[in-house]
Amino acid sequence: MEYSVLENRYVGEEMYYIKVSGDFEARMGQFYMLRAWDNFPLLSRPISIYNIDEEGISFLYKVVGQGTEIMSKLKKGDNIKLEGPYGNGFEKVKGKVALVGGGIGIAPLYMVAQNIPNCDCYLGFRDNPIMIDEFESVCKEVHTTTGNTFVTDIIDVEKYDYILTCGPTPMMKKLVDMVENTDTKIQVSLENHMACGVGACLVCTCKTKSGNKKTCKDGPVFWGEDVIL
């Protein structure tokens, strides 16, 4: 369906925040397919949900190609097509919870923080932290790193019952390795390339201990003990 852009602004780290008007419902960790063009590029872009409120739905996205470059030029009142929500999101857990995000992987974690009270958040960036005020408003503690210091260097995983994470694969793999032989459970949100968003094209296939799965339909969120990173 086609919707109207409420705002679209640069927030740093090559990322943009876009908000679209409308009435939406989704689970934390799900995504939409976004499209702001007619025929080219061929494919819509899968973008994780950042937030949903009474005004509409918002996303964080990073400019990495022609599609997101077109999106970055959108202004208030422009039209954009959204299809979704798609995928299986994060399971709501209880106990002491840490959210760990790297780069654009912070995008789905804001909605998670709104649904899991008193969680701690660890966010890693290349140069400068972004959206920190928003995360501080919904998290108990927010820790950030930049440059050559990684979030995996500053988190004690054994302090937590659950870790929910999204970001670069090496970061998530390190976290999965860190919780091995501990009582801490981890959910990972994969960022595989997607084409259709509904499990038809197999572009986003990932490996799990029970065989190949479709990231867009079976995921994007998996338990860390099941997925092979």
N, C-alpha and C positions, 0 to 999 in steps of 0.2 A: 504494500500500500504506500501511497505518497503522503508525506507529512511536511510540515513547515519548520524551518530552522529558527530556533529562538535566539541562539548565540553560537558563535564559533570563534574561539580565540586561542592564540598561541600561549602555552604555559611554560615552555622551556624544554630542554633536552630533546629537541626535534618533535615534541608532542603537542597535540592540540586537544582542547576540550570542546565538544559539540553537544548542544542540548536541542532536542526536538520536541515540539508540542504534541500532546495526545494523551490518551488513556492507555496505559500499559500495565501488564502484570508479567512477572517472571521470577524465577528462582535465582538465588545468588550463584554466580559462576556460569550462567547461561550466556548466549551470545545472539546477536542479530547479524544478518547479511545486509550491508549498506551499499547503496548505489546512487550516485549523483550524476549519472551520465546515461546516454541512450545506448549506443552500440559498441563503443570502444572506450576503455578496455572491455573485453568479453565478459569477465567475471565480476560479480559483486565482491565486496570485501567483508570477511568475518571479523566483527569487533565485539569484544567483551563488554557487558553492561557495567557501567560505572555506578549509576544511581537511577532510581525511579522515585519521583515525587508527584505531588498533585498537579504540577505544571507539565510534566512529560518525562522523557527518558534522556539520559546523558551517557556519553562515551568518552573515553580517552583513546586517541589513536596516534600513531607515529607515521610520519611521512617517509615511506620506503619505496614508493613506485608511483606510476602514473595515476592509479586510482586514488590513493590517499593524497596525492598532490592536487588533484581536482577537488577533493573534499576540503582541503585546506583553504581554498579560495571562496567557499560558500559564505554568504552573508545572511543576516537576519531577514527572514521572509522568503528566502530561496527554498525550493522544494528538494526533498530527498526521499528515496524509496527505502523502506525498511521491511524485511521479512524475518519472522521469528516469533517468539524466542525458540532457539534450537539448543540441543545438547542436554546432557545431564550435568548439573552443577554440583557445588559443594554440599556435602551432607552436614546438617546442623549438628554440632557436637557440644557436649557439656564438660566442664572441668576447666583446667587452666589451658588456655589456647593462645598460640602465637601465629600471627600472619607474617609471611616472609615473601617480599616481592622484589624483583630486580627489573629496573628499566620500565618498559611498557607493561611488564607483568604486575605492576601495582594496580592496573586498571580494574580488575574484578574484585580486588580486596576491600575497597571502600564499602561496597554493598554487603560484603561478608561481615565487616566490622559493625555495621548497623544491625545485623541480625544475631550477632554473638556478643553479648555484653561483656565488658571488662577484659577484652582480649588485649594482648600486647602486639605491637607491630614493628617489624624490622624491614626497612626499605633501603635498597641500594641503588645508587645513581652513578653515572659516569662523571659528571662535573658538579651539578648543583641540585640539591633536593627540590622537588616540586610537590604542590598540593599538600604540604605538611599541615597547614592550619586545619584543613578538612579532616585529615586523619586524626589529628590531636583532639578534634571535637567528638570523636566517636570511639577512640581507643583509650585504654588505661594508660599505657606508655607507648611512646613512639621513638624508635632508635633509627638513625640514618647513617649511611656510609657513602663516601665518594672516592673516586680515583682508584688506587691500588688496594684499598681496604674493602673486603667483601663482607656482606651480611653474615655469611657463614663463619666469619672470624669472630663475631661479637655475640653470637647467640649460644646459650647453654641449653641444648635441646632437652636435657633431662629435667629441666625445670617445668616442662610442659607435658600435659596429657596428650595434646594434639597440636600438630603443625599443619597449617593450610598454606600452600605456596603456589606462586606462579612467577615465571621469569625464564631466564636462559636455562637451557637444558643442563649445562655443567653445574649451575648453582643448585638446581633441584636434585640432580644426581648426588651431589655432595651431601645435601640434607638427608636424602634417603639412606646414604651410607652412614651418616652420623647417628641416625636413630636405630640402626640395626643393633641388635643385642641390648636394647633398652626397652622400657615400657611405653615409650612415646610412639604414637601412631601418626602417620602423615598422609595427607591428601595432596596430590599434585595436579595442576591444571596445565595441560600441554598446549603448546603454541604451534602445532604442525600446520603446514600450508593446507588450505581447504579450497575446494572449487564449488561444490554444490551446497554444502551445509546440511544435507539430509541423508548422507550415507550411500549415495548412488554411484559416485564416481571413483571411490577408493583412493583418491589422491592423498588423503590424510591418514592412511593406514599406519597404525603403530603396533609394536610388539608387546605382548603381555605373556605372563606365565601360562595362560590358558589359550594361547594362540593369538593370531592377528585380530585387532579390533579397529573400528572406525572412530577416529578421534572426535569427529563432529557429532556422531550419533550415540556411541557407547560412552564417550567422554563429553567435553574435554577433560573432566575431572576423573581421576582414578586414584585408588589407594596405592600408595608408594610401594607396598609389598607385592603388588600384582603387576605393575608395569615395568618393562625393561627399557631403561633410559640409555 
